[in-house]
């Protein structure tokens, strides 16, 4: 998988400032919504910096953050299923 394919979702770059409403929430998700949102903004920042500078460091950090968010969401789903 190329770096660029990691950046885009469904081959489309999201519009800057686009906010996706959180229509589904649980007690387990509530405390994690804001941190996840902030991490996604950090990923966007790294992607933008990469496009400006071509510094691969930004792609590497964005990848680490995406992996963390993925693991966190998996953990949240596991917590929800245990109830």
TORTOR-289096 format. One record per residue: residue in one letter; z, x, y of N, C-alpha, C, O, CB in turn. Coordinates in pm, whole numbers, plus 50000, padded with zeros to 5 digits. Glycine has a CB too. Example, Ala and Ser with C-alpha at 12.3 -4.5 7.8 and 13.67 -1.06 7.14 Angstrom:
<nodes>
   res     nc3     nc1     nc2    cac3    cac1    cac2     cc3     cc1     cc2     oc3     oc1     oc2    cbc3    cbc1    cbc2
     a   50780   51319   49431   50780   51230   49550   50780   51320   49670   50846   51424   49668   50905   51131   49553
     s   50708   51285   49775   50714   51367   49894   50787   51290   50003   50804   51341   50114   50572   51408   49940
</nodes>
This chain:
<nodes>
   res     nc3     nc1     nc2    cac3    cac1    cac2     cc3     cc1     cc2     oc3     oc1     oc2    cbc3    cbc1    cbc2
     x   50000   50086   49882   50000   50000   50000   50000   50090   50123   50078   50185   50132   50123   49903   50000
     x   49913   50059   50217   49904   50141   50337   50015   50104   50435   50077   49999   50424   49766   50125   50403
     x   50037   50194   50530   50138   50166   50633   50103   50041   50712   50190   49960   50743   50151   50285   50728
     x   49975   50024   50744   49937   49908   50823   49958   49778   50747   49992   49676   50808   49792   49920   50866
     x   49938   49780   50616   49961   49656   50541   50109   49621   50538   50144   49505   50518   49907   49669   50399
     x   50196   49720   50556   50340   49693   50563   50378   49629   50696   50476   49555   50704   50419   49821   50543
     x   50301   49656   50799   50334   49609   50933   50299   49462   50950   50375   49387   51011   50261   49691   51038
     x   50187   49421   50896   50138   49286   50918   50180   49192   50807   50192   49232   50691   49987   49286   50932
     x   50202   49067   50843   50232   48962   50746   50114   48869   50745   50072   48820   50850   50366   48886   50781
     x   50059   48843   50628   49940   48759   50614   49824   48811   50700   49745   48732   50753   49973   48614   50653
     x   49816   48942   50714   49711   49007   50791   49704   48962   50936   49599   48972   50999   49579   48983   50726
     x   49813   48912   50989   49817   48871   51129   49940   48930   51194   50050   48929   51138   49818   48717   51141
     x   49921   48983   51313   50034   49035   51389   50100   48918   51461   50031   48841   51529   49990   49147   51489
     x   50231   48902   51449   50297   48791   51516   50288   48805   51668   50282   48916   51721   50443   48782   51474
     x   50287   48692   51735   50284   48693   51880   50416   48744   51933   50523   48706   51884   50253   48553   51936
     x   50410   48830   52033   50532   48884   52092   50613   48770   52153   50559   48685   52224   50499   48993   52198
     x   50741   48769   52126   50827   48665   52181   50830   48538   52098   50898   48442   52134   50785   48632   52319
     x   50755   48535   51987   50753   48417   51903   50888   48403   51833   50938   48499   51773   50638   48424   51799
     x   50946   48286   51840   51073   48261   51775   51050   48157   51665   51000   48048   51691   51182   48212   51877
     x   51088   48194   51544   51076   48101   51433   51207   48025   51422   51313   48086   51405   51041   48176   51299
     x   51202   47892   51431   51327   47817   51425   51392   47828   51287   51323   47830   51185   51303   47670   51459
     x   51522   47835   51286   51597   47839   51160   51636   47696   51126   51736   47644   51174   51724   47933   51171
     x   51554   47635   51041   51576   47495   51008   51669   47478   50888   51726   47370   50869   51444   47427   50981
     x   51684   47583   50809   51768   47574   50690   51881   47675   50705   51857   47794   50725   51686   47601   50559
     x   52003   47626   50696   52118   47714   50714   52227   47674   50617   52241   47558   50581   52170   47708   50859
     x   52304   47773   50575   52419   47750   50488   52534   47832   50544   52513   47920   50627   52389   47787   50338
     x   52656   47804   50499   52769   47887   50543   52750   48036   50514   52794   48121   50592   52897   47839   50477
     x   52684   48068   50402   52660   48209   50368   52561   48274   50464   52571   48393   50493   52609   48221   50225
     x   52465   48196   50512   52361   48251   50599   52404   48260   50744   52357   48345   50819   52236   48166   50590
     x   52494   48173   50784   52530   48161   50926   52568   48294   50990   52516   48329   51096   52645   48065   50940
     x   52655   48368   50927   52702   48494   50985   52595   48604   50984   52608   48703   51055   52824   48542   50911
     x   52491   48587   50904   52389   48690   50891   52264   48662   50973   52180   48751   50987   52352   48706   50747
     x   52249   48542   51027   52128   48507   51102   52104   48600   51221   51994   48653   51237   52136   48363   51151
     x   52204   48621   51304   52187   48705   51422   52159   48851   51385   52068   48911   51443   52311   48697   51511
     x   52234   48911   51292   52201   49050   51255   52060   49064   51198   51990   49160   51231   52302   49102   51153
     x   52018   48970   51114   51883   48977   51059   51780   48967   51171   51681   49040   51173   51860   48865   50954
     x   51804   48876   51263   51713   48859   51377   51702   48990   51456   51592   49030   51494   51762   48744   51469
     x   51815   49055   51481   51813   49180   51556   51743   49292   51480   51674   49374   51541   51954   49222   51589
     x   51760   49296   51351   51692   49398   51270   51542   49374   51272   51464   49469   51280   51745   49398   51125
     x   51500   49247   51265   51357   49217   51272   51299   49258   51407   51185   49304   51415   51333   49066   51248
     x   51377   49242   51513   51332   49289   51646   51320   49441   51647   51227   49496   51706   51430   49242   51757
     x   51413   49510   51581   51406   49656   51573   51282   49700   51496   51217   49798   51533   51534   49713   51507
     x   51249   49629   51390   51127   49659   51314   51005   49644   51405   50916   49730   51405   51114   49566   51190
     x   51001   49536   51482   50891   49515   51576   50883   49630   51676   50774   49678   51708   50908   49381   51650
     x   50998   49673   51727   51000   49784   51822   50944   49912   51760   50866   49983   51824   51143   49809   51872
     x   50984   49941   51637   50932   50060   51569   50781   50049   51550   50709   50147   51569   51002   50079   51433
     x   50733   49931   51512   50588   49913   51495   50514   49936   51626   50410   50001   51628   50558   49773   51440
     x   50567   49881   51735   50503   49900   51865   50503   50047   51906   50403   50098   51958   50575   49817   51972
     x   50613   50115   51882   50620   50258   51915   50521   50338   51831   50460   50434   51879   50763   50311   51895
     x   50506   50299   51705   50409   50369   51621   50268   50354   51678   50193   50452   51686   50414   50316   51477
     x   50232   50232   51718   50098   50210   51772   50077   50287   51903   49966   50330   51932   50074   50061   51795
     x   50183   50304   51980   50172   50379   52106   50162   50529   52081   50082   50598   52145   50292   50350   52195
     x   50243   50580   51988   50259   50725   51974   50197   50784   51847   50176   50905   51838   50404   50758   51976
     x   50169   50699   51749   50122   50743   51616   50226   50832   51547   50192   50909   51457   49989   50820   51630
     x   50351   50820   51588   50460   50897   51527   50503   50825   51400   50560   50715   51406   50582   50915   51627
     x   50477   50885   51286   50503   50825   51156   50652   50795   51134   50687   50711   51052   50453   50917   51045
     x   50738   50863   51208   50883   50840   51198   50914   50692   51219   51001   50637   51151   50959   50926   51302
     x   50844   50628   51313   50869   50487   51340   50832   50398   51222   50900   50300   51193   50792   50443   51464
     x   50725   50432   51153   50685   50355   51035   50789   50372   50924   50825   50276   50856   50545   50399   50984
     x   50837   50493   50908   50939   50520   50806   51067   50441   50833   51126   50384   50741   50970   50670   50798
     x   51110   50437   50958   51233   50364   50992   51212   50214   50977   51301   50143   50930   51278   50397   51135
     x   51095   50164   51016   51066   50021   50999   51069   49984   50850   51118   49877   50814   50928   49986   51060
     x   51019   50072   50765   51020   50047   50621   51164   50039   50568   51197   49951   50490   50942   50157   50546
     x   51248   50131   50612   51389   50131   50570   51456   50000   50612   51529   49939   50534   51465   50252   50630
     x   51430   49958   50734   51491   49833   50783   51439   49712   50706   51516   49621   50675   51464   49815   50932
     x   51308   49709   50676   51253   49598   50597   51318   49592   50459   51350   49484   50409   51101   49611   50582
     x   51336   49708   50398   51399   49712   50265   51543   49660   50273   51587   49586   50185   51397   49856   50209
     x   51615   49699   50378   51753   49652   50394   51757   49501   50410   51838   49434   50346   51818   49720   50516
     x   51670   49446   50495   51668   49301   50515   51635   49230   50384   51694   49127   50353   51567   49263   50626
     x   51542   49284   50309   51506   49224   50180   51626   49223   50085   51654   49122   50021   51389   49301   50116
     x   51696   49336   50076   51815   49344   49991   51924   49249   50038   51991   49184   49957   51868   49487   49987
     x   51942   49240   50169   52044   49151   50225   52012   49005   50192   52101   48929   50154   52054   49170   50378
     x   51885   48967   50206   51847   48828   50176   51865   48798   50027   51905   48688   49990   51701   48802   50218
     x   51834   48895   49942   51856   48878   49799   52004   48857   49770   52041   48770   49691   51803   48999   49720
     x   52089   48936   49835   52234   48921   49818   52281   48785   49865   52362   48720   49799   52309   49032   49894
     x   52230   48739   49980   52269   48608   50033   52230   48499   49934   52310   48409   49906   52202   48582   50171
     x   52109   48505   49880   52065   48404   49783   52156   48406   49659   52191   48301   49605   51919   48429   49741
     x   52193   48527   49616   52283   48538   49500   52417   48473   49530   52472   48401   49446   52303   48687   49461
     x   52471   48497   49649   52599   48436   49688   52589   48283   49689   52681   48213   49645   52642   48487   49826
     x   52477   48232   49738   52458   48087   49744   52448   48027   49605   52498   47917   49581   52333   48053   49825
     x   52384   48098   49513   52365   48047   49377   52492   48052   49294   52505   47981   49195   52257   48125   49307
     x   52588   48136   49335   52713   48147   49261   52808   48032   49290   52908   48014   49220   52780   48278   49293
     x   52777   47956   49393   52866   47842   49425   52826   47720   49350   52889   47615   49364   52866   47812   49574
</nodes>
